[in-house]
Structure formats: C-alpha cells, structure tokens
Amino acid sequence: METEGRSGFSGKIGYVLATAGASVGLGNIWRFPYLAAKYGGGIFLLVYILLALTFGYSMIIAETAIGRNSGKSPVGAFRAYGDSAGSRFGGWVNAIVPMLICPYYSVIGGWVCKYLFEYTRGNVRGLADDAYFGSFISDGMKAQFWFIVFVGLVLCVILLGVENGIERVSKFMMPVLIVLAVIICVYAVSRPGALEGVKYFLVPNPKNFSWMTVVSAMGQMFYSLSIAMGILITFGSYMKKDVSIEAATVQVEIFDTGIAILAGLMIIPAVFAFSGGDPEALKAGPSLMFITMPKIFASMGFGHLIGFLFFALVLFAALTSAIALTESVVSTVVDEFGCSRPAGTFLVGAVMLVLGTLSCLGYGPLAGVTVIGMQFLDFFDFLSNSVMMPIAALCVCLLVIRRMTMETAVGEVLSDGHGFHRKGVFVFMILHICPLFIIVILLSSIAGVLGWIRF
C-alpha cells in the first residue's frame, strides 16, 4: 500500500534522529523534572521507564506500522483501511492535534529564543529578576517578534524537505543536544548540595509511591513520545521498507528516556542545591524554565556560560519537536489538497501565525479575553493535550484492532525482515491495556483541569 515517489528518510539513522527529535521537546526539559520531583523522584522514574517499555513501545509500533503500510499521512492512512465516518474522524483528529499544538508551542519557542539572545548579551542579572518574564510576555510587540523568529526557523527547515531539511537538521541538532545536556549535567551535579537531588531523582523509594505517580508518569510518557500527534504516522510513511520498525522504536525510546533523565539531572540537583533541598522550588510550567532556572544560573559560578548552554539546548529541543509537528500538518495538507510542498508550507505557516498570535498576545493586549476561563495558550494546550490526543490515540488502537487488523500490523513490522521480538507485548497491550490506559489519561486530565482531582 506504500505510495511510490513519496519523500522519505535516507535510512534508519535519519528516521531515528528525526523521530527522537520529535519526542525530545520542551516537555522533556521542564515538565518531566517537575513531575518527577512532585510524584516520588526515583519511583516516578521507575514507573515511567516501565510504561515506556510497554505502553509507549506498543503505541509507537502501531502508529509507525500504520504510516509505513499505508504510505500516507494521518487522514489518508486512516482512510486506506476503509473510508467510513469513523475512519475519517480518527484521521482528522490525528491531523488536527499538531495544528493546534504548533502555534502555542512556537510562542514558547519564541520565549526561548529571547532568553538565549539575552544570555549572548550577558544579561544574567536582568533575566534573574522576578518581574522580567512577566514584563516580557505582556509586551505584545516583543513577544510577537520572537514568536515570528521561531516560526521562521521552523518553516525554513520544512521548505527544504524531508531528507535535506528535517533529516539533515536532526542529524546535527540531536548529537549537539546530547553533548550540551551532558555538560550541563556534570556541572549541575557537582554543585554543593546537589547530590541530595541526584539521590532523590535516581533512587526509588516505595514510600513515595501513589496512584498519582502512575497517572502522572502515564501522561508524561504519552506526550513525551509524540504519541497521537500524527508525527509517528507521517514519519512512518517516510520510512524505508528495509528499516526495522522494532529496532528503530527501541532506539527512539532510549533517546527520549535518556534525554528526560539528563533533564532531571540538569534541573533537580541544581534546584535542590539552590533551594536547600526543597522540592517545592520545582514549580510547573514557564515559572521553572523562565524564572527559577535564571535565578539559579545567576547564583552560579560560570552562570552566564551555563545559562547560554542551557537555553541553546532548550532551543534545539523546541525546534526539533516543532519541525516534526509542522511537518505532520504540511504532509496532510499536501496529501489531502494536492498542493505543492512550498504552498502547503506557507498555508500552514499562515495558520500558525494567526493562532499563535492569539496565544502570544493572550498575556498582553488580549489578557482580558478568555475561553472557558483560560487564556488562549492554556486553552489550546488543554484542548490538544487533555482532550484530543487521548481521543486520537484511542482511534489508533481501534484502527489497528478493527480496520487494519492486528495481523496486518504485525505483518508490517515483520516485513522488514528483522523479526518482531516483543510481538506478544505489542499484541496484548494494543488489544487490552493501551485503550484502558488512554481512557484513564483522558478522564484524569479533564478531571484535573476541572479541579476534581489535584495533580
């Protein structure tokens, strides 16, 4: 069913680095350390790894197999196994998710660009000021400028194509990202008082376990591995037939989990050292990245250099994920509307600018405008992450079980001639466990936003 003449990666390395780049994003850098610190440290890490090896592994295999077997982006891939209302719904949900994420993600990417620029200027003390971040994001013109800079960087790579753009950039950025992460980790764990943070993060303590440890690790793993964003289906359609889906999946998991662990070792020990061992200093979201960390860098020796390296790393992570998200949307537009790649890229770019501007100005001129009590960025994040992504993942499971059939999915994995060593895990998880986990994520996410449960 593979489409002849479709763009593709040159081989396994290109696919693995591009897919790992899609998975390694802002969520790994600040969300993972925050959740790990809040929900048990080492026990959270252990639960996360177990889920990644089972749930995450199975969903990556499923989406990649759908993409390679159909040779199409999400909408076309779902339609390839039967053009019904359910198939169209599942395809479009998977296609729309990245279109909702890209704009507000790029706004945060713009913030990262601004901070990296300020560190190149040596403005370490200014960035550590409590009021700096709020003042910057409330200034509509400045925030909009850096948002446009980030979008421009992403679109330039997309215009270059799959092999010459996405693959080439990933081959450069991912190794550099790993080197930067290791350098910052070594420096962070060597700070006085940091070893307590290392112990808390790496050593599982059963006393810290709770049901929320499982739910939170499940949600983080779900988003961290780029499941239900259309990316894995799209990249799967670019994968050559002789590349092992299973081996590539394992390597993507290693990359993603490795970077998440490095992020924890970068941030948790540094915050422990700075706060005197108080995990509460690891606040969620932008406050950790743009307020707490600059304060820590300002208090360090070589803080200027470490701050620069840290935000360079974060920018690389943000770019690789944003590129993958945008590519998924562009691929759908090109496939479904028959336009050229440049035309599809400019159309998607225009939509990103419009929706992103709402998020960008939501903390400034549009601060008084809310949707169900949320500012635009928070609303788009809630709609995509808490509602649409679990639904999209459930649609993937149902497609494999009822339309594509498990036999076809397994056959696609076996078709590359490399075998399927964890076939039993995949079949059992997709048939029985993944749908249940997805429903738990959906209900817990909505309940958390509505205040019914506390995360």
C-alpha positions in Angstrom: 0.0 0.0 0.0 3.1 2.2 0.1 2.9 5.3 -2.1 5.5 5.4 -4.8 7.6 8.5 -5.2 6.8 9.8 -1.7 9.6 11.7 0.1 11.4 9.7 2.7 14.3 9.4 5.1 17.6 8.2 3.7 17.8 5.3 6.2 17.5 4.2 9.7 19.7 6.9 11.3 17.8 9.7 9.7 14.4 8.2 10.8 15.6 7.6 14.4 17.2 11.0 14.9 14.2 12.8 13.4 11.7 10.8 15.4 13.8 11.2 18.6 14.0 14.9 17.8 10.2 15.0 17.6 9.9 13.3 21.0 12.6 15.3 22.8 11.0 18.7 23.3 10.1 21.3 25.9 8.0 18.7 27.9 11.2 16.6 28.5 13.2 19.6 29.6 10.9 21.1 32.2 7.7 19.0 32.6 9.5 15.7 33.3 11.8 17.1 36.1 8.8 18.8 37.7 6.6 15.7 37.7 9.5 13.5 38.8 10.2 15.8 41.8 6.5 16.1 42.7 5.5 12.4 42.4 8.2 10.5 44.1 11.5 11.1 42.4 13.1 7.7 41.7 9.9 5.8 42.0 8.3 8.1 39.4 11.3 7.5 37.1 11.0 3.7 37.5 7.2 3.7 36.7 7.9 6.0 33.7 10.5 3.6 32.3 8.2 0.6 32.8 5.4 2.3 31.0 7.6 3.5 28.2 8.8 -0.1 27.6 5.2 -1.4 27.3 2.6 1.2 26.6 4.9 3.7 24.8 6.6 0.9 22.8 3.3 -0.5 21.6 1.8 2.8 20.5 5.0 3.8 18.6 5.0 0.5 16.8 1.3 0.8 16.0 1.5 4.3 14.6 4.7 3.7 12.7 3.3 0.5 11.1 0.1 2.3 10.0 2.2 5.0 8.4 4.6 2.7 6.6 1.9 0.2 5.5 -0.3 3.0 4.1 2.4 5.3 2.8 0.3 8.3 3.8 -0.2 11.0 6.4 -2.9 10.5 9.1 -6.0 11.3 7.2 -5.1 9.2 4.2 -3.7 6.5 6.4 -7.0 6.0 8.3 -8.9 6.2 5.0 -6.7 3.5 3.5 -8.3 0.9 5.7 -11.9 1.7 4.9 -13.5 5.1 4.1 -16.1 5.3 6.9 -17.2 8.2 9.1 -15.2 6.6 12.0 -12.0 6.4 9.9 -12.4 10.0 8.7 -12.9 11.2 12.3 -9.8 9.3 13.5 -7.7 10.6 10.7 -8.7 14.2 11.1 -8.3 14.1 14.9 -4.7 12.9 14.5 -4.1 15.6 11.8 -5.6 18.5 13.8 -3.8 17.8 17.0 -0.4 19.1 15.7 -2.1 22.1 14.1 -3.4 23.1 17.5 -0.1 22.5 19.2 2.3 24.1 16.7 1.2 27.7 17.2 1.3 27.9 21.0 4.4 25.7 21.1 6.1 28.2 18.8 5.1 31.0 21.1 7.1 29.3 23.9 9.8 28.6 21.4 10.0 32.4 20.9 10.4 32.9 24.6 13.4 30.5 24.5 14.9 32.5 21.6 14.6 35.7 23.5 16.3 34.3 26.6 19.1 32.7 24.6 19.6 36.1 22.9 19.8 37.8 26.3 22.4 35.3 27.6 24.5 36.1 24.5 24.4 39.7 25.6 25.4 38.8 29.1 22.1 39.9 30.7 22.3 37.3 33.5 21.2 39.6 36.3 18.3 41.0 34.4 16.9 37.6 33.5 17.0 36.6 37.2 14.7 39.4 38.1 11.3 38.2 39.3 9.5 40.8 37.1 11.5 40.2 33.9 9.5 37.2 32.4 6.1 38.8 33.2 7.1 42.1 31.7 8.4 40.4 28.5 5.4 38.2 27.7 3.0 41.1 28.5 4.8 43.2 25.9 2.8 42.2 22.8 5.3 43.6 20.2 8.4 42.0 21.7 6.8 38.6 22.3 5.3 38.6 18.8 8.7 39.4 17.2 10.4 36.4 18.9 7.5 34.2 18.1 7.8 35.1 14.4 11.6 34.4 14.6 10.9 30.9 15.9 8.2 30.2 13.3 10.6 31.4 10.5 13.3 29.0 11.6 10.8 26.0 11.6 9.4 26.9 8.2 12.8 27.2 6.6 13.6 23.6 7.5 10.2 22.3 6.3 10.7 24.0 2.9 14.0 22.1 2.5 12.1 18.8 2.5 12.3 15.5 4.4 15.8 14.4 3.7 17.5 17.7 3.0 15.7 19.6 5.8 14.3 17.6 8.6 16.8 14.7 8.5 19.9 16.9 8.0 18.9 19.3 10.8 18.1 16.4 13.2 21.5 14.8 12.4 23.1 18.0 13.5 20.9 19.1 16.4 20.4 15.8 18.2 24.1 15.0 18.8 24.8 18.6 19.9 21.8 18.5 22.2 23.1 15.4 23.9 26.6 16.9 24.3 25.1 20.1 25.8 22.9 18.0 28.2 25.9 16.0 29.4 28.0 19.1 30.0 25.2 20.9 32.0 24.5 17.7 34.0 28.1 17.3 35.0 28.2 20.9 36.2 24.8 20.7 37.9 25.5 17.6 39.9 28.9 18.9 41.1 27.3 21.9 42.9 27.4 21.8 46.7 24.2 20.1 48.0 23.3 18.7 44.6 23.9 15.1 45.4 20.7 15.0 47.6 18.8 15.9 44.5 20.5 13.2 42.4 19.7 10.6 45.1 16.0 11.7 45.3 15.7 11.5 41.5 17.5 8.3 40.8 16.9 6.1 43.9 13.3 4.6 44.0 11.7 5.0 47.4 8.5 2.9 47.7 7.2 5.2 50.4 6.9 8.0 47.8 4.6 5.8 45.6 1.0 6.8 45.0 -1.7 6.3 42.4 -0.9 9.8 41.1 2.6 8.6 40.4 1.3 6.1 37.9 -1.3 8.6 36.3 1.3 11.4 36.0 4.0 9.1 34.6 1.5 7.7 32.1 0.5 11.1 31.0 4.1 12.3 30.7 5.2 9.2 28.7 2.1 9.6 26.5 3.1 13.2 25.5 6.8 12.7 25.6 7.0 10.0 23.0 4.9 12.1 20.4 2.0 9.6 20.5 -1.2 10.7 18.9 0.2 13.8 17.2 0.2 12.5 13.7 4.0 12.6 13.7 4.7 8.9 14.0 2.2 8.0 11.3 3.7 10.7 9.0 7.3 9.7 9.7 6.4 6.1 9.3 5.2 6.8 5.8 8.7 8.2 5.1 10.4 5.1 6.4 12.1 2.7 4.0 10.8 -0.9 3.9 14.2 -2.4 4.9 14.4 -0.4 8.2 13.4 -2.3 11.3 10.4 -0.7 12.9 11.1 -2.5 16.2 14.8 -1.6 16.4 14.1 2.0 15.5 11.3 2.2 18.1 13.7 0.9 20.8 16.3 3.5 19.8 13.8 6.3 19.9 12.7 5.2 23.4 16.3 5.2 24.5 16.9 8.7 23.1 13.8 10.1 24.6 14.1 8.5 28.1 17.8 9.3 28.2 17.2 13.0 27.5 14.4 13.0 30.1 16.8 11.6 32.7 19.5 14.1 31.7 17.0 16.9 32.0 16.2 15.6 35.5 19.9 15.6 36.4 20.3 19.1 35.0 17.4 20.6 36.8 16.5 18.7 40.0 20.1 18.7 41.6 20.6 22.4 40.7 17.2 23.4 42.2 17.9 21.2 45.3 21.3 23.0 45.7 19.8 26.4 45.2 16.8 25.9 47.4 18.5 24.0 50.2 16.7 20.7 49.3 13.1 22.0 48.8 11.3 20.0 46.0 8.6 22.7 46.1 11.0 25.0 44.3 10.4 22.9 41.2 7.3 24.7 40.0 5.5 23.6 36.9 5.5 25.2 33.5 7.1 28.5 32.5 8.0 29.6 36.0 10.6 26.8 36.3 12.1 27.4 32.9 12.0 31.2 32.8 12.1 32.3 36.4 13.6 29.7 38.7 16.4 28.5 36.4 17.7 32.0 35.5 17.9 32.7 39.3 20.0 29.5 39.7 22.3 30.5 36.8 22.8 34.0 38.3 23.9 32.4 41.6 26.4 30.0 40.0 30.0 30.4 39.0 30.1 30.5 35.2 26.3 31.2 35.3 26.5 33.2 32.1 28.0 30.3 30.1 25.8 27.6 31.7 22.7 29.7 31.1 23.6 30.2 27.5 24.3 26.4 27.0 21.0 25.6 28.8 18.8 27.7 26.6 20.7 26.6 23.5 19.9 23.1 24.4 16.2 24.0 25.1 16.0 25.8 21.7 17.3 22.8 19.9 14.8 20.6 21.7 12.0 23.0 20.9 13.0 23.3 17.2 13.2 19.5 16.6 9.7 19.0 18.1 8.2 22.0 16.3 9.7 20.9 13.0 8.1 17.4 13.4 4.7 18.8 14.4 4.7 21.2 11.5 5.8 18.5 9.0 2.9 16.3 10.1 0.5 19.2 9.2 2.2 20.1 6.0 2.2 16.4 4.9 -1.6 16.2 5.5 -2.2 19.4 3.6 -0.1 18.3 0.6 -1.7 14.8 0.6 -5.3 15.9 1.0 -5.4 19.1 -1.0 -2.9 18.2 -3.7 -0.9 21.3 -3.4 2.9 21.6 -3.7 5.1 21.4 -0.6 6.0 25.1 -0.7 2.3 26.1 -1.0 1.4 23.7 1.8 4.2 25.1 4.0 3.1 28.7 3.5 -0.5 27.9 4.2 0.3 26.1 7.4 2.7 28.9 8.3 -0.1 31.4 7.9 -2.4 29.4 10.2 0.4 29.1 12.7 0.9 32.9 12.7 -2.8 33.6 13.2 -3.4 31.1 16.0 0.0 31.7 17.6 -0.7 35.5 17.7 -3.8 34.8 19.9 -1.6 32.8 22.3 1.2 35.4 22.1 -1.0 38.4 22.9 -3.0 36.5 25.5 -0.6 37.7 28.2 -0.6 41.3 26.9 -3.3 43.1 24.8 -5.7 40.2 24.9 -5.2 39.3 28.5 -8.8 40.1 29.3 -10.1 37.7 26.7 -10.5 34.1 27.9 -12.1 30.8 26.6 -13.8 28.8 29.4 -11.8 30.8 31.9 -8.4 30.1 30.2 -6.1 32.4 28.2 -5.6 31.3 24.6 -2.3 29.4 25.2 -3.7 27.5 28.1 -6.9 26.7 26.2 -5.1 25.4 23.2 -2.9 23.3 25.5 -5.9 21.9 27.3 -7.8 21.1 24.1 -5.0 19.4 22.3 -3.2 17.6 25.2 -6.0 16.8 27.6 -8.9 16.1 25.2 -7.8 15.5 21.6 -4.6 13.5 22.0 -6.1 10.7 24.1 -9.1 10.5 21.7 -6.6 10.3 18.7 -4.6 7.6 20.5 -7.8 5.6 21.1 -8.7 5.9 17.4 -5.3 4.5 16.5 -5.9 1.4 18.8 -9.4 0.9 17.3 -8.0 1.2 13.7 -5.3 -1.4 14.4 -7.8 -3.8 16.1 -10.9 -3.4 13.8 -9.8 -2.0 10.4 -6.2 -2.6 9.7 -6.3 -5.8 11.8 -3.6 -7.0 14.1 -2.4 -9.5 11.5 -1.6 -6.6 9.1 0.1 -4.5 11.7 2.3 -7.4 12.8 3.0 -8.3 9.2 4.2 -4.8 8.5 6.7 -5.0 11.4 7.9 -8.4 10.1 8.1 -7.2 6.5 11.5 -5.5 7.0 13.0 -9.0 7.7 14.3 -8.1 11.2 11.8 -10.1 13.2 9.4 -8.9 16.0 10.9 -9.9 19.3 8.3 -8.3 21.5 5.3 -9.3 19.4 3.5 -10.7 22.4 3.8 -7.5 24.4 2.6 -5.4 21.4 -0.5 -7.6 20.7 -1.5 -7.8 24.4 -1.0 -4.1 25.0 -2.9 -2.9 22.0 -5.8 -5.3 22.5 -6.3 -4.9 26.2 -4.1 -2.4 28.1 -3.5 0.6 25.8 -7.2 1.5 25.4 -7.7 1.3 29.1 -4.7 3.5 29.9 -5.8 6.0 27.3 -9.2 6.4 28.8 -7.6 6.8 32.3 -5.4 9.6 30.8 -8.4 11.3 29.2 -10.6 11.2 32.3 -7.8 12.2 34.7 -6.6 15.1 32.5 -10.1 16.5 32.2 -10.8 16.0 35.9 -7.5 17.7 36.8 -8.4 20.8 34.7 -11.9 20.9 36.2 -10.4 20.7 39.7 -11.9 17.4 40.6 -8.5 15.9 41.3 -5.3 17.6 42.2 -2.1 16.9 40.3 
